Amino acid sequence: MPIREVDLHLIEIQAARTMNAELLDCAASVYIDEAMKALRIQVHGYIWQQDIGQITLQISRDWWQAFKEQFFPAWALRRWPVRYVTTTYDISLWYPDLHTKIAVPNHEHRMHVQIFEPTEGCIEK
């Protein structure tokens, strides 16, 4: 049975929502943003994440560039080349079901795990 080893690290995730303060009865622990005249409630937590790598995409800058790329003949493309935009994205896997209270040495928010990957012959039908 193949076992794959991966490195995970703990990242912080947050969610915030702003609501009109006039709609709610404010309690003492509620933060009111006077500048925005709004009630702000913020929740944050942690989730385990595995870094996969980066992916770079090169796409046509706009619809006209995509049109030229698709329909212009070669001589026209040499005269008016297609302009592209290059964007790089960081790719990661999140493990929301993995318990975040696992004891991690030195509180480094990192751990090394082994993931069982069954092969087709191992699975009974």
C-alpha positions as CSV (number, residue, x, y, z in Angstrom):
1,M,0.0,0.0,0.0
2,P,1.5,3.3,-1.0
3,I,1.9,6.0,1.6
4,R,2.5,9.6,0.6
5,E,4.1,12.0,3.1
6,V,3.2,15.7,3.0
7,D,4.1,18.8,5.1
8,L,1.2,20.8,6.6
9,H,1.3,24.2,8.4
10,L,-1.4,26.0,10.3
11,I,-2.7,29.2,8.8
12,E,-5.1,31.8,10.3
13,I,-8.4,32.4,8.6
14,Q,-10.8,35.2,9.3
15,A,-14.3,36.3,8.4
16,A,-15.9,39.7,9.1
17,R,-19.3,41.1,8.4
18,T,-20.6,44.7,8.9
19,M,-24.2,45.4,9.7
20,N,-26.1,48.6,10.2
21,A,-26.1,49.4,14.0
22,E,-29.6,50.8,13.8
23,L,-31.0,47.3,13.1
24,L,-29.5,45.7,16.2
25,D,-29.7,46.2,20.0
26,C,-26.0,46.7,20.9
27,A,-24.5,44.9,23.9
28,A,-21.4,46.0,25.9
29,S,-19.1,43.6,24.0
30,V,-20.2,44.7,20.6
31,Y,-17.7,46.9,18.6
32,I,-19.3,49.9,16.9
33,D,-17.4,51.5,14.1
34,E,-18.3,55.2,14.6
35,A,-16.8,56.3,11.3
36,M,-18.9,53.9,9.3
37,K,-21.9,54.1,11.6
38,A,-22.0,50.3,11.6
39,L,-21.8,47.3,13.9
40,R,-18.7,45.1,13.4
41,I,-18.5,41.4,14.5
42,Q,-15.3,39.5,13.7
43,V,-14.6,35.8,14.0
44,H,-11.2,34.1,13.3
45,G,-9.8,30.6,13.6
46,Y,-7.2,28.3,12.2
47,I,-7.1,25.6,9.5
48,W,-4.4,23.2,8.3
49,Q,-3.0,23.9,4.9
50,Q,-0.6,22.2,2.5
51,D,1.4,24.3,0.0
52,I,1.3,22.7,-3.4
53,G,3.2,25.3,-5.5
54,Q,2.5,28.0,-8.0
55,I,0.7,28.1,-11.4
56,T,1.3,30.9,-13.9
57,L,-1.4,31.6,-16.5
58,Q,-1.0,33.8,-19.6
59,I,-4.3,35.0,-21.1
60,S,-5.3,37.5,-23.6
61,R,-5.5,41.0,-22.2
62,D,-9.1,41.7,-23.3
63,W,-11.7,40.4,-25.7
64,W,-10.1,42.2,-28.7
65,Q,-6.8,40.4,-28.1
66,A,-8.6,37.1,-27.8
67,F,-10.4,37.8,-31.1
68,K,-7.1,38.6,-32.8
69,E,-5.6,35.4,-31.5
70,Q,-8.5,33.3,-32.7
71,F,-9.3,34.9,-36.1
72,F,-6.4,37.0,-37.4
73,P,-4.1,35.5,-40.1
74,A,-0.4,35.1,-39.4
75,W,0.7,38.2,-41.3
76,A,-1.8,40.4,-39.3
77,L,-0.6,38.9,-36.0
78,R,3.0,39.8,-37.0
79,R,1.8,43.4,-37.6
80,W,-0.5,43.6,-34.6
81,P,0.7,41.0,-32.0
82,V,-1.6,39.7,-29.3
83,R,-1.1,41.3,-25.9
84,Y,-1.2,39.0,-22.9
85,V,-1.6,39.3,-19.1
86,T,0.5,37.0,-17.0
87,T,-0.8,36.1,-13.5
88,T,0.8,33.8,-10.9
89,Y,-1.4,32.0,-8.3
90,D,-0.2,30.2,-5.1
91,I,-1.9,26.8,-4.9
92,S,-2.7,25.1,-1.6
93,L,-4.9,22.4,-0.1
94,W,-7.0,23.0,3.0
95,Y,-7.8,20.3,5.5
96,P,-10.9,21.6,7.4
97,D,-11.7,18.3,9.0
98,L,-8.2,17.9,10.6
99,H,-8.5,18.9,14.2
100,T,-6.5,22.1,14.9
101,K,-5.9,21.3,18.6
102,I,-3.3,18.7,17.8
103,A,-0.2,19.1,20.0
104,V,2.5,20.5,17.8
105,P,6.1,20.6,19.2
106,N,7.4,24.1,20.1
107,H,4.1,25.6,18.9
108,E,5.5,26.1,15.4
109,H,2.1,25.5,13.8
110,R,3.7,22.9,11.5
111,M,3.4,19.1,11.3
112,H,4.4,16.3,9.1
113,V,1.7,13.7,8.2
114,Q,1.4,10.5,6.2
115,I,-1.7,10.1,3.9
116,F,-2.8,6.6,3.0
117,E,-3.6,6.4,-0.8
118,P,-5.3,3.1,-1.7
119,T,-4.5,1.7,-5.1
120,E,-7.2,0.3,-7.3
121,G,-6.3,-3.3,-6.4
122,C,-6.6,-2.7,-2.6
123,I,-10.3,-1.6,-2.8
124,E,-12.8,-4.3,-2.6
125,K,-16.0,-4.0,-4.6
